[in-house]
Amino acid sequence: MRGSSTGRPLMAALDLFGRRWTLRIVWELHEGPQGFRPLRQRCDNMSSSVLRQRLVELTDAGLVAQTAEGQYALTALGQEAHDALRPLARWSERWASTVSSCDSVSEAP
């Protein structure tokens, strides 16, 4: 498995999701299929070459597929990945507010 010298699926998945923009693409596609240009705009106009590379990687991983209309969409496996990441997203919101609260306490005179 690419990204894991041990062949452990979790390590390979973390490698895939750890690549710049990969999570953002999955997140943007969870609402429905997107064409290349609209997806690029939703991803803050990221480099088209990087978007193309990430879409190839996500397609090779079975998480994204191209529709007959040429749009990109999450596969069932891609939707499962998005669903699996939602608890982490909720946790990160709590973590961010905790860190923010700690920062304002430590900045108090």
Buried (B, 14 or more C-beta within 10 A) or exposed (E): EEBBEEEEEEBBBEBBBEBEBBBBBBBBBBEEBBEBEEBBEBBEEBEEEBBEBBBEBBBEBEBBBEEEEEBBBBBEEBBEBBEEBEEEEEEEEEEEEEEEEEEEEEEEE
